[in-house]
């Protein structure tokens, strides 16, 4: 009997060992490493939307009255966007009212192919090695698809797995990475490429509805291509490792579904409607997302501190003096996000969005600086915006091995898609910020419209119209 028991214990131990070993190997194979990313920067500096060019674009819209001009100028002043951003060629040339399909292809091709060329060259990976390709452009669904244009351009293999995402909004790049992450559970030792950009030229709004004019003030040309792998042998080359991913979609709520939507105005002009309820909806989506994500990224001791502080706060006036002292020692009943996260990569959707998220998470100006500077330098580049923020952090040499980055994105739907990355090595390679990073952050972010049209002392709208009439 003793021999039989020893054999059974040995078999049980061996089974347990094999189980945990297989679990470890499975988790290892399911890793998602980022090897490189490349943001878009036009080679033609003439595409920059300076104050004067922006004023001309506004003045061309003959549907605007004095009130609409005043609203637009005030929005531009308060947007947080500078005059180094870029716009599509057809808008620059004054053809925003009659864009062609070729205009859309030209705009998107320039972004996709420039970033992919640089990505493949920088990573020393051939396009023929790519196993998965995901392209996300919300406002352009062409046939053949945009992924087909990429496959044709680079002559990729016929068994490459392609996915073309449209209508996913500003959080689409995180959605694309989630697709890659799930495919990596099936396809071992693979390469994946994600391309995130937007088609703005064909969707420039030429009407006078205020809720639809906002997009013209915020959105600019930009995008990013990223290279991922789940090959453990390539871990030493990785710059980031995906730790956690949570996607939240609250379109079942009518208010959320309607708050950020592509529509036509009463005059038939197509544009993007941004509701006044957007901040409220974004908060609701963020709260729902964080209920799942926060326990994964915050240390257990901080969670326990928060729960204890919250419980004591509710009864602090009924507590004995000893427990009141304990309550004071535990601190405020709010989660300290910085106990689990060193860097916050926020979508640069607009100044109000950045301010709101900063207040909600208790972030400092240092934490918000990358998003503010990305909005100022590049504008809201939709799904590509997160990567300009990451590029700013890297250019400032903030990212050190072992640091954790919370990447937070909000998008039409309404969606809140967030993920956490671990930095695999000290980062500081040259990127699109290289030629201007020393000038950021500026001492003051003075909006050029304020200076140009003497916002403080006179009516800027009248100054603007006089200036345009005289020119």
N, C-alpha and C positions, 0 to 999 in steps of 0.2 A: 504493500500500500504506500509506503514511504517513497518507493521508486516511482510509482505511478503519479503521486502527488508532485514529486520533483519534476517529472516530465511535463505535467500539466502547467506548473508554474513557469517552466522554461519556455513552453509554447506561448503562454500568455504574455510573458515578457518580450518574446521575439515578435509577436503580433503587434504589441503596443509600440515597440521600437520601429517596426516597418510602417505602422500607421502614421506616427509622428514624422518619420523621415519622408514619407510620400507627401504629407501635408506641407512640410517645409519646402520640398522641391516644387510642389504645385504653386505655393506662394511666390517662390523665387522666379518661376517661369512666368508668373502673371505680372511681373514688374513692368512699369512703363517709364522708360528713361527718355528725357529730351537730350538729343545730341547737339542741336544747334537751332537757331532761329534767325531770320533775316527780315527786317522791316523795310518798307518801301520809302524811297526818297527820290522824287523826280530829278532827272538829270538836267531838266530845263528850269532854271531859276525864274524864268519869265512867267511861270504858272503860279507864282506866289500871289496870294490875294491881299495886296496892300490896301491901305485905307482908301486911296483914290479909286482903285479898281473896284473895290467893294461898293463904293458910292455910285459908280457908274452902273453896276449891275442892278442896284436898287432903283436908280433913276430911270432905267430902261422899262421898268414895270409901270406901264401907263394905267393900270387898274388901281393904283394906289392914290388915295386922297391925302390931305394934310394930316389927318389923324393916323392913318396907316404909316405914313412916313415917320411921324413922331414916335409911334410904337416901335417901329423897326430900329430906329436909331437908339432908342433907350435900351432895347434888347441887346443891340450890338455892344453898347457901353458896359452892360452888366453881364455879358456872356462869359467873360474870362478868356476869350479867344484873342490872340494877338494877330499881327499882320505878316507872319512868316508861313502861314498855312497855304495849302494848295487846293486848286479847284480843277474840275474837268475842262478839257480843251474847248468843248462846244459851248460851255458857259462863258469861258474867257473870250471866245470869239463872238459872243452875242447870239448864239443859236439855241438858247435854252428853251425857247418856245416850240421849236421844231426839231427835236433830236431824232437821229436815225438809229437803226439797229447797229450800223457800222460804228457810230459814235460810242455805243455801249461796249462793243467788242474791243475797240481801240483802247478805251479807258481801262477795262478789266485786264486785257492782255498785257498792257504795259506793266501793271502792278504784279500780276501773276508771274510773268516770264522774267522780269527783272529780279524779283526776290528768289525765284527758283534757280535761276542761273547762279546767283551769288551763293545760295544755300548749297547747291551741289559742289561748286568749286571750293567753298570754304570747308565743307565736311569731307571732301575727297570720297564721295559716294556717287556712283553712276546711276542715272535714272533707270537703267535696266535692272537695278538691284531692288527697286521699290516694290513692296508686296501689297501695300494698301495706300490708296489715295483718296483723301476727302477734301472737297472744295465747298466752301460756304459763301454764297453771295445772295443776300436776301431778296433783292429787287430785280434780279435778272434770271429768268428760267428759260434758257435757250435750247434749241434742238439742232444738232446734237448738243449734249450737255457740256458744261464748262470742263468737267473732268475729261471728256473726250478731246477737247482742245488741248489739254495738257498732255494726254497720252499721245496724241498725234504729233505735237511739237517735239517731244522728247523720245518718241518711238519706244515707248515702254512695252514690257512683255504683255502677251495676250492673256495671261492669267492674273494680271493685276486686279485687285479688288477695288472697285471705284464706287464712291458715294457722293452724290451731288445734293447739297442742302440749300433750300431757298425758304424765305419767309421766317427765318429763325431769329432775326433781330440782332441786337448788339451783343448778345451772349452766345452767339453761334459758335465761336471758336472753342468754347468750353464744351459745347455739345459735340463738336467734331472730335475733340480729344477723348471724350467719353466713349464714342464709337470705336476709336482706335484701341482704347483700353480694354473694351470687351472683346474685340477681335483678337487681341494679343493672348487671350485665354485659350483660343483655339489654334491660332497659327504661331508656332514656335520660331524663335530666332529670326524675326521678321523686321523689316524696315517699313515705316509708315510716314507719309507726308500729309500735312494739313495746310491748306491755303485759305486764309480768311481775308476778305475784302468786301467792298460794296460798289454798286453801280449807282453813282449819284447824278451823272449828267443827264440821263433820261428821266430823272425823277425830281428835277428842280422845279419848285413850285412857283407859278407865275400869277397866282390869284391874290386875294386880299383878306382871306380868313386868318385871323391872328393866330389861332391854334395850329395853323398849318404853315405859317410864315416862320415859326421858330426853327424848323429844321434847316432852313437856308442859312440861318445865323450860326448854327453849331456844327453841322456836318461838313467834313472836308475829305479830300482824297487821301487814301492811305491803305495799308494792308500789311500782311505778314505771312511768311511761309515758315513752317516748322518741321523738323525731322525727329522722329521717335524710333525707338527700338525696344524689344524685350529680350535681346540677346545678352545673357549675363557676361559673356566675354567682352562686350563693349562697355561695361560699366565704368572702367577707368576713363573713357572718353566722354561720359555723360556730364552735363552741366546741372540738370535737375532730375529729381525722381518724384513721380506722382505718389502722394501719401494717402490723400482722401479726396473723394468727389461726391458731391450731393447736388442733385438737380431737382428743382421745384417748379411746378407748372400749375397756376391757379386760374386757367382759362374757364373753368367751370363757373367761376363767379363773373356775372355779366359785367359788373363795373370794371373788373380787371381786363376782361376781353376787349372792352371798348376804349380803354384809356390810351392806347398807343396803336394806331391803325392807319393803313393806307386807304384813302378814300378820294372821292371827287367832291369838290365844293359845288354850290348851286349853279355856278357859271360853267361847270364842266372841267375845271382845272384839277388835275390829279396831284395829290401831295400826301404828306404824312401828318395825320392829326395827333397832336399831343394834348391830352386832357389835363385840366387843372387838378384832377383827382390822382394824377400820376404819382406824386409823392406818397399819398396815403396807400395806394396799391403797392408801390415798391416796398414800403415798410411792412405791409402784410406778407408779401412774398419773402422778404428777408427774414422775418421772424419765423415763418414756417420752415425755411431752409435751415436756420441756425438751431432749431430744436433738434435736428438730426446731426448737423455737422459739429456743433460746439462740443458735445461729449466726446467726440473722436479726437479733437485737437487740443482740448484744455486738460491739464493734469488733473488727476482725481482729487488731489488735495485742494485745488482751487475750486472745483465743483462742490466739494463738501463744505468749504468755507462759505461759498455763496449761499448754499442751502441753509446752513446754520444762521448766517447773518440775516437772511430773508425771514426765517422763522422767528428770530428774536426781534427783528424790526417791527413785525406785526403786533407784538405783544410788549413792546419795550416799556410802556407806561404802567403795565401790570406786573412787571418783573421785580424781584428783590434786587437790592443794590449790587450784589455779587454778579448776578447775571447781566445787569446793565453794564458793568465793567467789562464782562466778557464780550458783550455786544460791541462795545467801543473798540476792543482789541481786534475783533474780527473785521472791522471796517465797514464800508458802505455795502449794501446788498446789491452790488452790481458785479458782473463777471469782469475780471481783469484779463482782457484778451491777450495781453502781452506776456502772460505766463506760458502761453503755448505758441505764440507767433512773434517773430521778430520784425517782419516786413508786411506791409499791407498794399497790395496791388489792386487799386480801385479803378473801375471803368471810368474814364474821363468823359462822362456823358454831358456834363455841364457844371457850372459853378454851384448851382443849387443842389444837384445830386451829390457832389463831393462834400459840400457842407453838411447835408443831411446825414449821410453815412458816417461822417466824422463825428458828429454829435451823438449819433446812436451807439457807436462803438467806443466812444470816449477816447478818440485818437488825438494826438498832438499835431501841431503844424508840421513838425518833422515827418510824421507819418503820411500826411496829406500832400506834402510837397511834390512827390513824383507825379501824382495825378494832376495837380494844379499846373505844373510846368508842362506836362504832356498836352493838356488842353490848350494852354497858351501857345505852345510851339506848333502843334500839329492839328489842333481842333479835335472834334469828335469824329474819329475814323471808324465808327461802328465796331464791328467784331474785331478789327485789328487794333483797337485802342489799347487793350491790356498790354500788348507787347511793346508799345512805345513807353509805357510806364515801367515795365520791367527793364527795358533798355536804359532808361534814365537811372534806375537803381544801379545797374551794372556800370554805366559810365561814371557814376559817382563813387564807384568801388565800395558800395555798401554791402554787397552780397559775399558772405564768408562761408566756408565749408561748415555744414551742419545747421545753418540758419533755415528757418521755415518761413514760407511766403504764403499768405492767404490771398488768393486771386478771386476777386468778387465781381460778378457781372450781372447786369439786369438787362432784360430785353423784352420786346413785344411778345404778347401772348396771353397773360403776362408771365414771364419766366425769371427766376433767380437761380443762376447756376454758379456754384462756388467750388473751389478746389484748393488743396494745400499741397505745396511742393517743398521738397527738401533740397537745399543747395549741396551739390556733390563736390564742388571745389571752389576755391576763391575765384570770383569772376571779375573781369575788368577789361575784356577784349574791346577793340574799337568797334563802334557801330554807328548808326545814323545820327547819333548825338555828338559825334566826335568833333565837328567843326564849331559847335556852339555851346558845349557843356560848361565851359569856363565862365560863360556869361549868365548861367543859371545857378540859383535863383537870383533875379535882379532885385535891387534894393526896393523898388516899387514897381508894381505891375500897372503902370498908367495905360489906360486904353487910348489908342491913337485917335479915336473919334472924339474923345474928350478934348484933346489938344487941338485937333484940326478944326472943330466947329464950336470951340469955346463954350463947352457944355455948362460950365458953372455960371457964367455971367449973362448969357443971352439964351434965347430960344434956339436950340441946335437945329431944329427942323427948318426954320427960316434961313439960318446961315447955310445949311446944307443946300436948300433949293436955290438960294442966290448963287452959291458957288457953282452948282451944276449948270444953272442958266448962263452964267457968264462964260463957262468953258464950252 
